Amino acid sequence: MARRAEGPPAALPGAVHYPLPGVRVGLFSWLKKSSDGGQSESGGRGHVRISDPDVSAAIRKIDGSAASISAARKAVSASGMSNSERAEAYREIAAAVPYRNQRDNGDDGDVMCNMTSMAMSLNGLGVGADESSTQFENTLDARRKKSGLSRYDEDQRETLAENQGVDASTLRTPTFADGPAARAWYEKHVRPRLEAGQTATFGIEGTGFRHVIRLEWVEEKGLKIDDPFGRGVAKDAKGQVGYAALNEQKGQGGVGADDHMSWDQVAKLNSGKYVQLYGEKAQKVGKKK
């Protein structure tokens, strides 16, 4: 069966449009900023104090560069902290990864959610700051083309990630019966890996529309995400997809940063899809499921 390219949804009747034609824009309220001003929850268990001053100092020094993120991760690895402290350290590192906007990636920007979300996730491992004057997502895409890989195939993106010197694995999501089922699956299969220092992207699908988003953290009420396209992708009763607001087509900032997806919406949009995990070679991401 032919694959549908990731990108904005087709034009929908009665839609209000931003400058990009064909994207439905409406006030979808299920995606909301965290109430604490951007600091995520920690799976409902509360934040843990990091006792190692070297780790705390390294996290404070993160400036968005791959080098500073790598230094913080090395500090965590070298520490004798408890598992709960390590999980908190990796949560804070994940929150410090710079947001990337797919809509400023040139002519292909509106179909580069895959490369842009992967770029953020690899940044979270301390891999691939902007190289020379090229945005890292564009660098990844150039490497993909040179390798003859498809940006739309998650298995081939897994190969691309491995070509950057990291381990990668794709977990297939089941058909979720409801939000609680989605939460249970993520808490069992994904959250422990994030707490161990891995990073992730995940795929969603609506009517005639597929999209890839960076997964920052698994929280009590849903997923904390960085959507490279904008804020508020949702699925209404007819299965149609829309956005509350789109990113501008210039600069790396955007309204899709530090957003939130409820468990009910995860169940609707991520059923039968996948979560792709990335880790340092020593982390052994694991086999496909």
Sine and cosine of phi, psi and omega as CSV:
sin_phi,cos_phi,sin_psi,cos_psi,sin_omega,cos_omega
0.00,0.00,0.71,-0.71,-0.04,-1.00
-0.90,0.43,0.63,-0.78,0.02,-1.00
-0.99,0.10,0.58,-0.82,0.10,-0.99
-1.00,-0.06,0.74,-0.67,-0.03,-1.00
-0.93,0.36,0.60,-0.80,0.12,-0.99
-0.92,0.38,0.62,-0.79,0.02,-1.00
0.24,-0.97,-0.07,-1.00,-0.04,-1.00
-0.91,0.41,0.47,-0.88,0.01,-1.00
-0.92,0.39,0.37,-0.93,0.03,-1.00
-0.92,0.39,0.35,-0.94,0.00,-1.00
-0.86,0.51,0.66,-0.75,-0.03,-1.00
-0.87,-0.50,0.56,-0.83,-0.05,-1.00
-0.85,0.52,0.65,-0.76,0.10,-0.99
0.96,0.28,0.26,0.97,-0.08,-1.00
-0.99,0.12,0.48,-0.87,0.18,-0.98
-0.99,-0.11,0.75,-0.67,-0.13,-0.99
-0.91,-0.42,0.59,-0.80,0.21,-0.98
-0.99,0.12,-0.06,-1.00,-0.05,-1.00
-0.81,0.58,-0.48,0.88,0.02,-1.00
-0.99,0.17,0.89,-0.45,0.00,-1.00
-0.90,0.43,0.54,-0.84,0.15,-0.99
1.00,-0.02,0.06,1.00,0.01,-1.00
-0.94,-0.35,0.85,-0.52,0.00,-1.00
-0.97,0.26,0.75,-0.66,-0.01,-1.00
-0.83,-0.55,0.80,-0.60,0.03,-1.00
-0.43,-0.90,0.07,-1.00,-0.04,-1.00
-1.00,-0.01,0.99,0.12,0.06,-1.00
-1.00,0.01,0.92,-0.40,-0.18,-0.98
-1.00,-0.03,-0.04,1.00,-0.09,-1.00
-0.97,0.26,-0.32,0.95,0.08,-1.00
-0.99,-0.15,0.91,-0.41,-0.07,-1.00
-0.72,-0.69,0.46,-0.89,0.09,-1.00
-0.90,0.44,0.48,-0.88,0.09,-1.00
-0.88,0.48,0.61,-0.79,-0.08,-1.00
-0.94,0.34,-0.24,0.97,-0.01,-1.00
-1.00,-0.08,0.35,0.94,0.11,-0.99
0.98,0.20,0.46,0.89,0.09,-1.00
0.91,-0.41,-0.31,0.95,0.07,-1.00
-0.99,0.16,0.80,-0.60,-0.08,-1.00
-0.99,0.15,0.27,-0.96,0.15,-0.99
-0.97,0.25,0.16,-0.99,0.04,-1.00
-0.84,-0.54,0.91,0.41,0.05,-1.00
0.90,0.43,0.37,0.93,0.03,-1.00
0.99,0.13,0.02,1.00,-0.09,-1.00
-0.99,-0.15,-0.07,1.00,-0.02,-1.00
0.99,0.11,0.36,-0.93,-0.03,-1.00
-0.98,0.18,0.58,-0.82,0.00,-1.00
-0.97,-0.26,0.66,-0.75,0.03,-1.00
-0.97,0.24,0.74,-0.67,0.05,-1.00
-1.00,0.09,0.88,-0.48,-0.12,-0.99
-1.00,0.08,-0.34,0.94,-0.06,-1.00
-0.99,0.13,0.91,-0.41,-0.04,-1.00
-0.91,0.41,-0.48,0.88,0.02,-1.00
-0.92,0.38,-0.64,0.77,0.03,-1.00
-0.92,0.39,-0.73,0.69,0.01,-1.00
-0.86,0.51,-0.67,0.74,-0.01,-1.00
-0.91,0.42,-0.66,0.75,-0.01,-1.00
-0.91,0.41,-0.62,0.78,0.02,-1.00
-0.92,0.39,-0.65,0.76,0.02,-1.00
-0.90,0.44,-0.45,0.89,-0.05,-1.00
-1.00,0.09,-0.07,1.00,0.02,-1.00
-0.88,0.47,0.83,-0.56,-0.02,-1.00
-0.90,-0.44,0.23,0.97,-0.01,-1.00
0.99,-0.12,-0.26,0.97,-0.01,-1.00
-0.98,0.19,0.44,-0.90,0.05,-1.00
-0.89,0.46,-0.58,0.81,-0.02,-1.00
-0.89,0.45,-0.68,0.74,-0.03,-1.00
-0.95,0.33,-0.57,0.82,0.06,-1.00
-0.92,0.38,-0.67,0.74,0.03,-1.00
-0.88,0.48,-0.65,0.76,0.02,-1.00
-0.89,0.46,-0.66,0.75,0.02,-1.00
-0.91,0.42,-0.66,0.75,0.01,-1.00
-0.91,0.42,-0.63,0.78,0.03,-1.00
-0.91,0.42,-0.59,0.81,0.04,-1.00
-0.90,0.44,-0.63,0.78,0.04,-1.00
-0.91,0.42,-0.71,0.71,-0.03,-1.00
-0.88,0.47,-0.56,0.83,-0.05,-1.00
-0.99,0.12,-0.17,0.99,-0.09,-1.00
-0.99,0.10,0.42,-0.91,0.09,-1.00
-0.99,-0.13,0.44,0.90,-0.05,-1.00
-0.91,0.42,0.32,-0.95,0.10,-1.00
-0.94,0.34,0.26,-0.97,0.02,-1.00
-0.88,0.48,-0.61,0.80,-0.01,-1.00
-0.93,0.38,-0.59,0.81,0.06,-1.00
-0.93,0.36,-0.63,0.77,0.05,-1.00
-0.88,0.48,-0.68,0.73,0.02,-1.00
-0.87,0.50,-0.68,0.73,0.02,-1.00
-0.91,0.42,-0.63,0.78,0.02,-1.00
-0.89,0.46,-0.70,0.72,0.01,-1.00
-0.93,0.37,-0.53,0.85,0.08,-1.00
-0.90,0.45,-0.68,0.73,0.00,-1.00
-0.93,0.38,-0.60,0.80,0.07,-1.00
-0.90,0.43,-0.68,0.73,0.01,-1.00
-0.86,0.51,-0.62,0.79,0.00,-1.00
-0.94,0.35,-0.35,0.94,-0.05,-1.00
-1.00,-0.02,-0.09,1.00,0.01,-1.00
-0.92,0.39,0.76,-0.65,-0.04,-1.00
-0.92,0.40,0.62,-0.78,0.04,-1.00
-0.96,0.28,0.55,-0.84,0.04,-1.00
-0.80,-0.60,0.66,-0.75,-0.07,-1.00
-0.96,-0.26,0.91,-0.42,-0.01,-1.00
-0.93,0.37,-0.38,0.92,-0.16,-0.99
-0.98,0.21,-0.07,1.00,0.08,-1.00
-0.95,-0.31,0.37,0.93,-0.08,-1.00
-1.00,-0.03,0.28,0.96,0.00,-1.00
1.00,-0.07,-0.38,-0.92,-0.11,-0.99
-0.87,0.49,-0.51,0.86,-0.03,-1.00
-1.00,-0.07,0.12,0.99,-0.14,-0.99
-0.80,0.60,-0.65,0.76,-0.09,-1.00
-0.97,0.22,-0.02,1.00,0.13,-0.99
-0.83,-0.56,0.37,0.93,-0.04,-1.00
-0.93,-0.36,0.49,0.87,0.09,-1.00
-0.85,0.53,-0.60,0.80,-0.04,-1.00
-0.89,0.46,-0.79,0.61,-0.01,-1.00
-0.93,0.38,-0.60,0.80,-0.04,-1.00
-0.94,0.33,-0.68,0.74,0.04,-1.00
-0.92,0.40,-0.63,0.78,0.06,-1.00
-0.90,0.43,-0.64,0.77,0.01,-1.00
-0.86,0.51,-0.68,0.73,0.04,-1.00
-0.90,0.45,-0.67,0.74,-0.04,-1.00
-0.92,0.38,-0.64,0.77,0.05,-1.00
-0.93,0.36,-0.59,0.81,0.12,-0.99
-0.82,0.57,-0.62,0.78,-0.02,-1.00
-0.90,0.44,-0.29,0.96,0.09,-1.00
-1.00,-0.09,0.01,1.00,-0.06,-1.00
0.99,0.10,0.39,0.92,-0.03,-1.00
-0.93,-0.38,0.74,-0.67,0.27,-0.96
0.96,0.29,0.91,0.42,0.25,-0.97
-0.93,0.37,0.13,-0.99,0.07,-1.00
-0.82,0.57,0.73,-0.68,-0.04,-1.00
-0.96,-0.26,0.84,-0.53,-0.12,-0.99
0.83,0.56,-0.80,-0.60,-0.01,-1.00
-0.98,-0.20,0.16,0.99,-0.07,-1.00
-0.99,-0.12,0.73,-0.68,0.10,-0.99
-0.90,0.43,0.60,-0.80,-0.08,-1.00
-0.87,0.49,-0.61,0.80,0.02,-1.00
-0.89,0.46,-0.58,0.81,0.06,-1.00
-0.95,0.31,-0.58,0.82,0.08,-1.00
-0.89,0.46,-0.71,0.71,0.05,-1.00
-0.86,0.51,-0.67,0.74,-0.04,-1.00
-0.92,0.40,-0.61,0.80,0.05,-1.00
-0.90,0.43,-0.65,0.76,0.04,-1.00
-0.92,0.39,-0.61,0.79,0.06,-1.00
-0.87,0.50,-0.74,0.67,-0.01,-1.00
-0.88,0.48,-0.68,0.73,-0.01,-1.00
-0.89,0.46,-0.53,0.85,0.00,-1.00
-1.00,0.05,-0.08,1.00,0.00,-1.00
0.95,0.31,0.48,0.88,-0.02,-1.00
-0.99,-0.15,0.42,-0.91,0.04,-1.00
-1.00,-0.05,0.70,-0.71,0.06,-1.00
-0.97,0.24,-0.30,0.96,-0.09,-1.00
-1.00,-0.02,-0.18,0.98,-0.05,-1.00
-0.98,-0.21,0.89,-0.45,-0.07,-1.00
-0.90,0.44,-0.52,0.85,0.03,-1.00
-0.92,0.38,-0.61,0.79,0.03,-1.00
-0.96,0.28,-0.49,0.87,0.12,-0.99
-0.93,0.37,-0.53,0.85,0.09,-1.00
-0.87,0.49,-0.69,0.73,0.05,-1.00
-0.89,0.46,-0.66,0.75,0.03,-1.00
-0.87,0.49,-0.68,0.73,0.02,-1.00
-0.88,0.47,-0.69,0.73,0.01,-1.00
-0.90,0.44,-0.51,0.86,0.06,-1.00
-0.92,0.39,-0.29,0.96,0.03,-1.00
-1.00,-0.01,0.09,1.00,0.07,-1.00
1.00,-0.02,0.32,0.95,0.03,-1.00
-0.87,-0.50,0.30,-0.95,0.15,-0.99
-1.00,0.08,0.53,-0.85,0.02,-1.00
-0.58,-0.81,0.51,-0.86,0.02,-1.00
-0.47,-0.88,0.56,-0.83,-0.02,-1.00
-0.90,-0.43,0.88,-0.48,0.06,-1.00
-0.99,-0.10,0.78,-0.62,0.03,-1.00
-1.00,0.09,0.78,-0.62,0.02,-1.00
-0.99,0.13,0.59,-0.81,0.07,-1.00
-0.97,0.24,0.02,-1.00,0.15,-0.99
-0.99,0.13,0.95,-0.33,-0.07,-1.00
-0.97,0.23,0.75,-0.66,0.03,-1.00
-0.94,0.35,-0.55,0.83,-0.05,-1.00
-0.21,-0.98,-0.04,-1.00,0.00,-1.00
-0.85,0.52,-0.73,0.68,0.03,-1.00
-0.85,0.53,-0.58,0.82,0.03,-1.00
-0.92,0.38,-0.64,0.77,0.04,-1.00
-0.90,0.44,-0.69,0.72,0.01,-1.00
-0.88,0.48,-0.71,0.71,-0.03,-1.00
-0.88,0.48,-0.66,0.75,0.00,-1.00
-0.91,0.42,-0.72,0.70,-0.01,-1.00
-0.91,0.41,-0.62,0.78,0.00,-1.00
-0.93,0.36,-0.49,0.87,0.02,-1.00
-0.99,0.12,-0.68,0.74,-0.18,-0.98
-0.98,-0.22,-0.41,0.91,-0.14,-0.99
-0.91,-0.41,-0.74,0.67,-0.08,-1.00
-0.83,0.55,-0.68,0.73,0.02,-1.00
-0.86,0.51,-0.53,0.85,0.00,-1.00
-0.96,0.28,-0.62,0.78,0.08,-1.00
-0.91,0.42,-0.66,0.76,0.00,-1.00
-0.92,0.39,-0.35,0.94,0.06,-1.00
-1.00,-0.02,0.02,1.00,0.10,-0.99
0.96,-0.27,0.05,1.00,0.05,-1.00
-0.99,0.17,0.24,-0.97,0.03,-1.00
-0.81,-0.59,0.19,-0.98,-0.14,-0.99
-0.43,-0.90,0.42,-0.91,0.28,-0.96
-0.82,-0.57,0.28,-0.96,0.08,-1.00
-0.54,-0.84,0.42,-0.91,-0.04,-1.00
-0.97,-0.24,0.61,-0.80,0.11,-0.99
-0.80,-0.60,0.30,-0.95,-0.01,-1.00
-0.55,-0.84,0.72,-0.69,0.11,-0.99
-0.84,-0.53,-0.36,-0.93,-0.01,-1.00
-0.96,0.29,0.94,-0.35,0.01,-1.00
0.91,0.42,0.45,0.89,-0.16,-0.99
-0.49,-0.87,0.79,-0.61,0.13,-0.99
-0.84,-0.55,0.49,-0.87,-0.10,-0.99
-0.48,-0.88,0.50,-0.87,0.04,-1.00
-0.85,-0.52,0.72,-0.69,-0.10,-0.99
-0.77,-0.64,0.56,-0.83,0.12,-0.99
-0.97,0.23,0.79,-0.61,0.08,-1.00
-1.00,-0.05,0.92,-0.40,0.00,-1.00
-1.00,0.10,-0.72,0.69,-0.05,-1.00
-0.34,-0.94,0.43,-0.90,0.11,-0.99
-0.99,-0.12,0.86,-0.51,-0.08,-1.00
-0.89,-0.45,0.05,-1.00,-0.04,-1.00
-0.89,0.45,-0.65,0.76,-0.12,-0.99
-0.98,-0.21,0.03,1.00,0.00,-1.00
0.41,-0.91,-0.40,-0.92,-0.03,-1.00
-0.97,-0.25,0.70,-0.71,0.18,-0.98
-1.00,0.05,0.78,-0.62,-0.17,-0.98
-0.71,-0.70,0.36,-0.93,0.25,-0.97
-0.88,-0.47,0.97,-0.26,0.04,-1.00
-1.00,-0.02,0.90,-0.44,-0.10,-0.99
-0.95,0.31,-0.15,0.99,-0.06,-1.00
-0.99,-0.13,-0.54,0.84,-0.04,-1.00
0.32,-0.95,-0.33,-0.94,-0.07,-1.00
-0.90,-0.44,0.74,-0.68,0.22,-0.97
0.99,-0.16,0.53,0.85,0.09,-1.00
-0.92,0.39,0.72,-0.69,-0.08,-1.00
-0.52,-0.86,0.18,-0.98,-0.01,-1.00
-0.79,-0.62,0.89,-0.46,-0.02,-1.00
-1.00,0.05,-0.16,-0.99,-0.09,-1.00
-0.88,0.48,-0.43,0.90,0.01,-1.00
-1.00,-0.03,0.06,1.00,0.00,-1.00
0.98,0.18,0.28,0.96,-0.01,-1.00
-1.00,0.02,0.45,-0.89,-0.11,-0.99
-0.91,-0.41,0.61,-0.79,0.02,-1.00
-0.48,-0.88,0.16,-0.99,0.00,-1.00
-0.81,-0.58,0.60,-0.80,0.10,-1.00
-0.97,0.24,-0.59,0.81,0.00,-1.00
-0.36,-0.93,0.54,-0.84,0.01,-1.00
-0.96,-0.29,0.44,-0.90,0.15,-0.99
-0.92,0.40,0.43,-0.90,0.16,-0.99
-0.93,0.36,0.25,-0.97,-0.02,-1.00
-0.99,-0.10,0.38,0.92,0.02,-1.00
-0.55,-0.83,0.73,-0.68,0.05,-1.00
1.00,0.01,0.34,-0.94,-0.07,-1.00
-1.00,0.04,-0.16,0.99,0.06,-1.00
-0.95,0.30,0.25,-0.97,0.03,-1.00
0.01,-1.00,0.36,-0.93,-0.05,-1.00
-0.98,0.21,-0.12,0.99,0.01,-1.00
-1.00,0.06,0.03,1.00,-0.03,-1.00
-0.97,0.25,0.62,-0.78,0.09,-1.00
0.78,0.63,0.75,0.66,0.02,-1.00
-0.99,-0.12,-0.05,-1.00,-0.13,-0.99
-0.63,-0.78,0.68,-0.74,0.04,-1.00
-0.87,-0.50,0.86,-0.52,-0.03,-1.00
-0.93,0.36,0.34,-0.94,0.00,-1.00
-0.90,0.44,-0.58,0.82,0.03,-1.00
-0.88,0.47,-0.63,0.78,-0.01,-1.00
-0.97,0.23,-0.53,0.85,0.12,-0.99
-0.86,0.51,-0.69,0.72,-0.01,-1.00
-0.87,0.49,-0.61,0.79,-0.04,-1.00
-0.98,0.21,-0.66,0.75,-0.17,-0.99
-1.00,-0.09,-0.41,0.91,-0.10,-1.00
-0.95,-0.30,0.02,1.00,0.04,-1.00
-0.88,0.47,0.71,-0.71,0.05,-1.00
0.91,0.42,0.40,0.92,-0.02,-1.00
-0.92,-0.40,-0.80,-0.61,-0.08,-1.00
-0.28,-0.96,0.33,-0.94,0.24,-0.97
-0.82,-0.57,0.78,-0.62,0.03,-1.00
-0.96,-0.28,0.81,-0.59,-0.08,-1.00
-0.94,-0.35,0.58,-0.82,-0.01,-1.00
-0.78,-0.62,0.60,-0.80,0.01,-1.00
-0.45,-0.89,0.29,-0.96,0.11,-0.99
-0.91,0.42,0.44,-0.90,-0.08,-1.00
-0.79,0.61,-0.63,0.78,-0.03,-1.00
-0.95,0.32,-0.25,0.97,-0.06,-1.00
-0.98,0.17,-0.32,0.95,0.04,-1.00
0.77,0.64,0.98,0.21,-0.06,-1.00
-0.80,0.59,-0.62,0.79,0.04,-1.00
0.90,-0.44,0.12,-0.99,-0.04,-1.00
-1.00,0.09,0.31,-0.95,0.07,-1.00
-0.92,0.39,0.51,-0.86,0.08,-1.00
-0.76,-0.65,0.00,0.00,0.00,0.00
